[in-house]
Amino acid sequence: MTFPPDELHFSQLKRMGRSPAHFRAGILHPSASTPAQSFGSLVHVLVLGGEFVLFEGKRAGSPWAAFKGLLAGEAHFVFDEKHTGKAWTQAKEDADGRIIVTSADVEAAELGAAIQSARKAAGKYPAPIVTATERDRAQRVADVVLSDPVAAPLLVGAKEVELRWEVQGQKCAGRLDVMGAKLITDLKSSTNSEPNWFTRQAENMAYHAQMDWYAVGARENGFDPQEVYVIAVETKPPYAVTCMRLPTATLTEGAMIWRSWFERFVVCRDSNSWPAYAQCVVDLDIAGVNELVFGGAEEDDDDDPWE
């Protein structure tokens, strides 16, 4: 993994809001997607018309491990006999470090491997791998979004538009969910799309900074978005959909946030120094705190504002 990144994405940049050390760790040691994030990606695919890879089984056992390995392009050794006895011992020796799979495993992964290989060759991110149960559940969410009379017009346009531009000589990138004639739209899966709750969540997750980042990228690529929208959909029945427009003042505040992170990134990059929270002793001054706060040590990964 190259550090610092040659091409800066918002998902990376916003970790600067926590600390440069967290920014660095997030790039060198990327965390796996949470189940909620993976499900949200699948909803995106089904709404926006992208690709996914279907696994006919459960996310467990040797078939699942073989499927993932084959899709990742790992070297493999085919062995169709029982995993016992001298033949199995010899097979492990012959495999010489390669993953051991069956002919059935290879056949099951053939289409998915072709999809992932083609996407990689085209410079695209890997398609999500989903089970039939996950697909069916996500399809119910997607159907509600696509049939919503308010959301439908906001989804008209080019889908998953790759943008690349520069800020102060630094290469930047982003992927827009929808680029319309005069608007840009981002789809967000959420546990709650009630407007007041989602507004607080959007501030916590810096969605307004993200959307201004996209708007800047769009303009740098010759587009002229006049309005910016977020479609929030709940992932459980009744799959409530809320469409929200970001006013100019909200985007201006978002711009101030990401640009402050960006300036911090530039200083750290140029000095090759990536500190954490503090480089000196900090007073633990509780005397002025009037409200007792209990808990808070455990965070739900799905709501982590730095992911």
C-alpha positions as a Markdown table, in Angstrom:
| # | Residue | x | y | z |
|---|---|---|---|---|
| 1 | Met | 0.0 | 0.0 | 0.0 |
| 2 | Thr | 1.5 | 3.4 | -1.1 |
| 3 | Phe | 1.7 | 6.0 | 1.6 |
| 4 | Pro | 1.0 | 8.8 | 1.4 |
| 5 | Pro | -1.6 | 8.0 | -1.3 |
| 6 | Asp | -0.9 | 9.3 | -4.8 |
| 7 | Glu | -4.7 | 9.9 | -5.2 |
| 8 | Leu | -6.6 | 11.2 | -2.2 |
| 9 | His | -10.2 | 10.0 | -1.5 |
| 10 | Phe | -12.7 | 11.5 | 0.9 |
| 11 | Ser | -12.9 | 8.3 | 2.9 |
| 12 | Gln | -9.2 | 8.7 | 3.6 |
| 13 | Leu | -9.2 | 12.4 | 4.1 |
| 14 | Lys | -11.8 | 12.5 | 6.8 |
| 15 | Arg | -9.6 | 10.4 | 9.1 |
| 16 | Met | -7.4 | 13.6 | 9.4 |
| 17 | Gly | -10.3 | 14.9 | 11.5 |
| 18 | Arg | -9.4 | 12.4 | 14.1 |
| 19 | Ser | -5.6 | 12.6 | 13.8 |
| 20 | Pro | -2.8 | 12.2 | 11.2 |
| 21 | Ala | -1.8 | 9.0 | 12.8 |
| 22 | His | -5.3 | 7.6 | 12.3 |
| 23 | Phe | -5.1 | 8.8 | 8.7 |
| 24 | Arg | -1.8 | 6.9 | 8.1 |
| 25 | Ala | -3.1 | 3.7 | 9.9 |
| 26 | Gly | -6.3 | 3.7 | 7.9 |
| 27 | Ile | -4.3 | 3.6 | 4.6 |
| 28 | Leu | -1.6 | 1.2 | 5.6 |
| 29 | His | -3.9 | -1.1 | 7.6 |
| 30 | Pro | -7.4 | -0.8 | 6.0 |
| 31 | Ser | -10.2 | -2.4 | 8.0 |
| 32 | Ala | -12.7 | -4.9 | 6.5 |
| 33 | Ser | -16.2 | -3.7 | 5.8 |
| 34 | Thr | -18.7 | -4.2 | 8.5 |
| 35 | Pro | -21.9 | -6.2 | 7.6 |
| 36 | Ala | -23.9 | -2.9 | 7.5 |
| 37 | Gln | -21.4 | -1.3 | 5.1 |
| 38 | Ser | -21.4 | -4.4 | 2.9 |
| 39 | Phe | -25.2 | -4.4 | 2.8 |
| 40 | Gly | -25.3 | -0.7 | 2.0 |
| 41 | Ser | -22.9 | -1.3 | -0.9 |
| 42 | Leu | -25.3 | -4.0 | -2.2 |
| 43 | Val | -28.3 | -1.6 | -2.0 |
| 44 | His | -26.2 | 0.9 | -4.0 |
| 45 | Val | -25.5 | -1.7 | -6.7 |
| 46 | Leu | -29.2 | -2.7 | -7.0 |
| 47 | Val | -30.4 | 0.9 | -7.1 |
| 48 | Leu | -27.7 | 2.2 | -9.4 |
| 49 | Gly | -27.5 | -0.8 | -11.7 |
| 50 | Gly | -24.0 | -2.1 | -10.9 |
| 51 | Glu | -22.6 | -5.6 | -10.7 |
| 52 | Phe | -22.4 | -8.0 | -7.9 |
| 53 | Val | -21.2 | -11.6 | -7.5 |
| 54 | Leu | -23.6 | -14.2 | -6.2 |
| 55 | Phe | -22.5 | -16.9 | -3.8 |
| 56 | Glu | -25.0 | -19.8 | -3.6 |
| 57 | Gly | -24.4 | -20.7 | 0.0 |
| 58 | Lys | -23.6 | -19.4 | 3.5 |
| 59 | Arg | -20.6 | -17.3 | 4.5 |
| 60 | Ala | -19.0 | -20.2 | 6.3 |
| 61 | Gly | -17.0 | -23.3 | 5.8 |
| 62 | Ser | -14.6 | -24.4 | 3.1 |
| 63 | Pro | -16.8 | -23.6 | 0.1 |
| 64 | Trp | -17.0 | -20.0 | 1.2 |
| 65 | Ala | -13.2 | -19.8 | 1.8 |
| 66 | Ala | -12.5 | -21.4 | -1.6 |
| 67 | Phe | -14.9 | -19.0 | -3.3 |
| 68 | Lys | -13.3 | -15.9 | -1.8 |
| 69 | Gly | -9.8 | -17.2 | -2.6 |
| 70 | Leu | -10.6 | -18.0 | -6.2 |
| 71 | Leu | -12.3 | -14.6 | -6.8 |
| 72 | Ala | -9.2 | -12.9 | -5.3 |
| 73 | Gly | -7.1 | -14.8 | -7.9 |
| 74 | Glu | -5.2 | -16.9 | -5.4 |
| 75 | Ala | -3.1 | -19.8 | -6.8 |
| 76 | His | -5.0 | -23.0 | -6.3 |
| 77 | Phe | -4.7 | -26.8 | -6.4 |
| 78 | Val | -7.7 | -29.0 | -7.3 |
| 79 | Phe | -8.3 | -32.0 | -5.2 |
| 80 | Asp | -11.6 | -33.9 | -5.3 |
| 81 | Glu | -11.0 | -36.8 | -2.9 |
| 82 | Lys | -11.6 | -37.0 | 0.8 |
| 83 | His | -9.4 | -34.9 | 3.1 |
| 84 | Thr | -8.0 | -38.0 | 4.8 |
| 85 | Gly | -5.3 | -40.6 | 4.3 |
| 86 | Lys | -2.2 | -40.7 | 2.2 |
| 87 | Ala | -3.8 | -39.1 | -0.8 |
| 88 | Trp | -4.7 | -36.0 | 1.3 |
| 89 | Thr | -1.3 | -35.9 | 2.8 |
| 90 | Gln | 0.2 | -36.0 | -0.7 |
| 91 | Ala | -2.2 | -33.4 | -2.0 |
| 92 | Lys | -1.1 | -30.9 | 0.7 |
| 93 | Glu | 2.5 | -31.5 | -0.2 |
| 94 | Asp | 1.7 | -31.1 | -3.9 |
| 95 | Ala | -0.3 | -27.9 | -3.3 |
| 96 | Asp | 3.0 | -26.3 | -2.1 |
| 97 | Gly | 1.2 | -23.3 | -0.4 |
| 98 | Arg | -1.6 | -23.0 | -2.9 |
| 99 | Ile | -5.2 | -23.1 | -1.6 |
| 100 | Ile | -6.8 | -26.5 | -2.1 |
| 101 | Val | -10.2 | -26.5 | -3.8 |
| 102 | Thr | -12.5 | -28.9 | -5.5 |
| 103 | Ser | -13.6 | -28.9 | -9.1 |
| 104 | Ala | -17.1 | -27.8 | -7.9 |
| 105 | Asp | -15.5 | -24.9 | -6.1 |
| 106 | Val | -13.8 | -23.8 | -9.4 |
| 107 | Glu | -17.0 | -24.1 | -11.3 |
| 108 | Ala | -19.0 | -22.1 | -8.7 |
| 109 | Ala | -16.5 | -19.3 | -8.8 |
| 110 | Glu | -15.9 | -19.2 | -12.5 |
| 111 | Leu | -18.4 | -16.4 | -13.4 |
| 112 | Gly | -17.5 | -14.3 | -10.3 |
| 113 | Ala | -13.8 | -14.6 | -11.0 |
| 114 | Ala | -14.4 | -13.4 | -14.6 |
| 115 | Ile | -16.4 | -10.4 | -13.3 |
| 116 | Gln | -13.8 | -9.4 | -10.8 |
| 117 | Ser | -10.9 | -9.8 | -13.2 |
| 118 | Ala | -12.7 | -7.7 | -15.9 |
| 119 | Arg | -13.4 | -5.0 | -13.3 |
| 120 | Lys | -9.8 | -4.9 | -12.1 |
| 121 | Ala | -8.6 | -4.7 | -15.7 |
| 122 | Ala | -10.9 | -1.7 | -16.2 |
| 123 | Gly | -9.6 | 0.0 | -13.0 |
| 124 | Lys | -12.9 | -0.5 | -11.1 |
| 125 | Tyr | -13.3 | -1.5 | -7.5 |
| 126 | Pro | -14.3 | -5.2 | -6.9 |
| 127 | Ala | -18.0 | -6.1 | -7.1 |
| 128 | Pro | -19.5 | -7.0 | -3.8 |
| 129 | Ile | -19.9 | -10.7 | -3.0 |
| 130 | Val | -23.4 | -11.5 | -1.7 |
| 131 | Thr | -25.5 | -14.5 | -0.8 |
| 132 | Ala | -29.0 | -15.1 | -2.2 |
| 133 | Thr | -30.5 | -14.1 | 1.2 |
| 134 | Glu | -28.6 | -10.9 | 1.2 |
| 135 | Arg | -29.6 | -10.1 | -2.4 |
| 136 | Asp | -33.2 | -10.7 | -1.8 |
| 137 | Arg | -33.2 | -8.5 | 1.3 |
| 138 | Ala | -31.3 | -5.7 | -0.4 |
| 139 | Gln | -33.6 | -5.9 | -3.4 |
| 140 | Arg | -36.6 | -5.1 | -1.2 |
| 141 | Val | -34.9 | -2.0 | 0.0 |
| 142 | Ala | -33.8 | -1.0 | -3.6 |
| 143 | Asp | -37.4 | -1.5 | -4.9 |
| 144 | Val | -38.8 | 1.0 | -2.4 |
| 145 | Val | -36.2 | 3.6 | -3.4 |
| 146 | Leu | -36.7 | 3.1 | -7.1 |
| 147 | Ser | -40.5 | 3.4 | -6.8 |
| 148 | Asp | -40.4 | 6.4 | -4.5 |
| 149 | Pro | -42.0 | 9.4 | -6.4 |
| 150 | Val | -39.7 | 11.9 | -4.8 |
| 151 | Ala | -36.5 | 9.9 | -5.0 |
| 152 | Ala | -37.0 | 8.7 | -8.6 |
| 153 | Pro | -36.3 | 12.0 | -10.4 |
| 154 | Leu | -33.1 | 12.5 | -8.2 |
| 155 | Leu | -31.8 | 9.2 | -9.6 |
| 156 | Val | -32.0 | 10.2 | -13.3 |
| 157 | Gly | -28.5 | 10.7 | -14.7 |
| 158 | Ala | -25.1 | 9.0 | -15.1 |
| 159 | Lys | -24.5 | 6.4 | -12.4 |
| 160 | Glu | -21.3 | 5.8 | -10.4 |
| 161 | Val | -19.3 | 8.6 | -12.1 |
| 162 | Glu | -15.6 | 8.4 | -11.5 |
| 163 | Leu | -14.1 | 11.9 | -10.9 |
| 164 | Arg | -10.4 | 12.9 | -10.8 |
| 165 | Trp | -9.1 | 16.4 | -10.2 |
| 166 | Glu | -6.4 | 18.3 | -8.3 |
| 167 | Val | -6.3 | 20.5 | -5.2 |
| 168 | Gln | -3.1 | 22.5 | -4.7 |
| 169 | Gly | -1.3 | 20.0 | -6.9 |
| 170 | Gln | -2.6 | 16.9 | -5.0 |
| 171 | Lys | -4.4 | 14.3 | -7.0 |
| 172 | Cys | -8.0 | 13.8 | -5.7 |
| 173 | Ala | -10.7 | 11.3 | -6.6 |
| 174 | Gly | -14.3 | 10.5 | -5.9 |
| 175 | Arg | -17.2 | 8.4 | -7.2 |
| 176 | Leu | -20.6 | 10.1 | -7.6 |
| 177 | Asp | -23.6 | 7.9 | -7.2 |
| 178 | Val | -25.7 | 10.0 | -9.6 |
| 179 | Met | -24.7 | 12.9 | -11.9 |
| 180 | Gly | -27.8 | 14.6 | -13.4 |
| 181 | Ala | -28.1 | 17.5 | -15.7 |
| 182 | Lys | -28.0 | 20.1 | -12.9 |
| 183 | Leu | -27.7 | 18.0 | -9.7 |
| 184 | Ile | -25.7 | 15.4 | -7.9 |
| 185 | Thr | -27.2 | 12.7 | -5.6 |
| 186 | Asp | -25.7 | 10.4 | -3.1 |
| 187 | Leu | -27.6 | 7.3 | -1.7 |
| 188 | Lys | -27.2 | 6.5 | 2.0 |
| 189 | Ser | -28.4 | 3.4 | 3.7 |
| 190 | Ser | -29.3 | 4.1 | 7.4 |
| 191 | Thr | -30.9 | 2.7 | 10.4 |
| 192 | Asn | -33.1 | 5.8 | 10.6 |
| 193 | Ser | -34.1 | 8.3 | 7.9 |
| 194 | Glu | -36.3 | 10.5 | 10.1 |
| 195 | Pro | -35.2 | 14.0 | 9.0 |
| 196 | Asn | -34.1 | 15.4 | 12.3 |
| 197 | Trp | -32.3 | 12.2 | 13.3 |
| 198 | Phe | -30.6 | 11.9 | 9.9 |
| 199 | Thr | -29.5 | 15.5 | 10.0 |
| 200 | Arg | -27.7 | 14.9 | 13.3 |
| 201 | Gln | -26.2 | 11.7 | 11.8 |
| 202 | Ala | -25.1 | 13.6 | 8.6 |
| 203 | Glu | -23.3 | 16.2 | 10.7 |
| 204 | Asn | -21.6 | 13.4 | 12.8 |
| 205 | Met | -20.5 | 11.5 | 9.6 |
| 206 | Ala | -19.5 | 14.7 | 7.8 |
| 207 | Tyr | -21.8 | 14.0 | 4.9 |
| 208 | His | -22.0 | 17.7 | 4.0 |
| 209 | Ala | -18.2 | 17.8 | 3.7 |
| 210 | Gln | -18.3 | 14.7 | 1.5 |
| 211 | Met | -21.0 | 16.2 | -0.8 |
| 212 | Asp | -19.1 | 19.4 | -1.2 |
| 213 | Trp | -15.9 | 17.4 | -2.0 |
| 214 | Tyr | -18.0 | 15.7 | -4.7 |
| 215 | Ala | -19.4 | 19.0 | -6.0 |
| 216 | Val | -15.9 | 20.4 | -6.3 |
| 217 | Gly | -14.8 | 17.3 | -8.2 |
| 218 | Ala | -17.8 | 17.6 | -10.5 |
| 219 | Arg | -17.0 | 21.3 | -11.3 |
| 220 | Glu | -13.4 | 20.5 | -11.9 |
| 221 | Asn | -14.5 | 18.0 | -14.5 |
| 222 | Gly | -16.7 | 20.4 | -16.4 |
| 223 | Phe | -20.0 | 19.7 | -14.8 |
| 224 | Asp | -22.2 | 22.3 | -13.2 |
| 225 | Pro | -24.3 | 20.9 | -10.3 |
| 226 | Gln | -26.8 | 23.5 | -9.1 |
| 227 | Glu | -28.3 | 21.3 | -6.4 |
| 228 | Val | -27.0 | 18.6 | -4.1 |
| 229 | Tyr | -29.1 | 15.8 | -2.7 |
| 230 | Val | -28.9 | 12.9 | -0.3 |
| 231 | Ile | -31.4 | 10.0 | -0.4 |
| 232 | Ala | -31.6 | 8.2 | 2.9 |
| 233 | Val | -33.3 | 4.8 | 3.1 |
| 234 | Glu | -33.8 | 2.6 | 6.1 |
| 235 | Thr | -32.6 | -1.0 | 5.8 |
| 236 | Lys | -35.5 | -2.5 | 7.7 |
| 237 | Pro | -39.3 | -2.4 | 7.0 |
| 238 | Pro | -41.0 | -0.2 | 6.0 |
| 239 | Tyr | -37.7 | 0.9 | 4.3 |
| 240 | Ala | -38.6 | 4.6 | 4.8 |
| 241 | Val | -37.1 | 6.9 | 2.2 |
| 242 | Thr | -36.2 | 10.6 | 2.9 |
| 243 | Cys | -34.8 | 12.9 | 0.2 |
| 244 | Met | -32.8 | 15.8 | 1.5 |
| 245 | Arg | -31.4 | 18.8 | -0.3 |
| 246 | Leu | -28.2 | 20.4 | 1.0 |
| 247 | Pro | -28.5 | 24.2 | 1.2 |
| 248 | Thr | -25.6 | 26.4 | 0.2 |
| 249 | Ala | -24.8 | 27.3 | 3.8 |
| 250 | Thr | -24.6 | 23.6 | 4.7 |
| 251 | Leu | -22.2 | 22.9 | 1.8 |
| 252 | Thr | -20.1 | 26.0 | 2.7 |
| 253 | Glu | -19.7 | 24.6 | 6.2 |
| 254 | Gly | -18.8 | 21.2 | 4.7 |
| 255 | Ala | -16.2 | 22.9 | 2.5 |
| 256 | Met | -14.6 | 24.5 | 5.6 |
| 257 | Ile | -14.3 | 21.1 | 7.2 |
| 258 | Trp | -12.7 | 19.1 | 4.4 |
| 259 | Arg | -10.4 | 22.0 | 3.5 |
| 260 | Ser | -9.1 | 22.2 | 7.1 |
| 261 | Trp | -8.5 | 18.4 | 6.9 |
| 262 | Phe | -6.8 | 18.9 | 3.6 |
| 263 | Glu | -4.5 | 21.7 | 4.9 |
| 264 | Arg | -3.5 | 19.4 | 7.8 |
| 265 | Phe | -2.8 | 16.6 | 5.3 |
| 266 | Val | -0.5 | 18.9 | 3.3 |
| 267 | Val | 1.5 | 19.9 | 6.3 |
| 268 | Cys | 1.9 | 16.3 | 7.5 |
| 269 | Arg | 2.8 | 15.1 | 4.0 |
| 270 | Asp | 5.4 | 17.8 | 3.4 |
| 271 | Ser | 7.0 | 17.3 | 6.8 |
| 272 | Asn | 6.5 | 13.5 | 6.8 |
| 273 | Ser | 5.1 | 13.7 | 10.3 |
| 274 | Trp | 1.9 | 11.9 | 11.3 |
| 275 | Pro | 1.2 | 12.6 | 15.0 |
| 276 | Ala | -1.7 | 11.4 | 17.0 |
| 277 | Tyr | -3.8 | 13.5 | 19.4 |
| 278 | Ala | -1.2 | 15.3 | 21.4 |
| 279 | Gln | 2.6 | 15.7 | 21.7 |
| 280 | Cys | 2.7 | 16.9 | 25.2 |
| 281 | Val | 1.0 | 16.2 | 28.6 |
| 282 | Val | -2.7 | 17.3 | 28.6 |
| 283 | Asp | -4.6 | 18.2 | 31.7 |
| 284 | Leu | -7.4 | 15.9 | 32.6 |
| 285 | Asp | -9.6 | 18.7 | 33.8 |
| 286 | Ile | -12.9 | 17.3 | 34.9 |
| 287 | Ala | -13.7 | 20.1 | 37.4 |
| 288 | Gly | -15.6 | 22.2 | 34.8 |
| 289 | Val | -17.7 | 19.3 | 33.6 |
| 290 | Asn | -21.3 | 19.6 | 35.0 |
| 291 | Glu | -22.9 | 16.6 | 33.2 |
| 292 | Leu | -22.0 | 13.1 | 34.2 |
| 293 | Val | -21.5 | 10.9 | 31.1 |
| 294 | Phe | -21.6 | 7.1 | 31.6 |
| 295 | Gly | -20.5 | 4.6 | 29.0 |
| 296 | Gly | -19.3 | 5.6 | 25.6 |
| 297 | Ala | -16.3 | 3.3 | 25.6 |
| 298 | Glu | -17.8 | 0.8 | 23.2 |
| 299 | Glu | -18.7 | 2.2 | 19.8 |
| 300 | Asp | -20.9 | 0.6 | 17.2 |
| 301 | Asp | -18.6 | 0.1 | 14.1 |
| 302 | Asp | -21.6 | 0.8 | 11.8 |
| 303 | Asp | -21.8 | 4.4 | 13.2 |
| 304 | Asp | -18.1 | 5.2 | 13.4 |
| 305 | Pro | -17.7 | 8.7 | 11.8 |
| 306 | Trp | -14.2 | 7.9 | 10.8 |
| 307 | Glu | -15.1 | 4.8 | 8.6 |
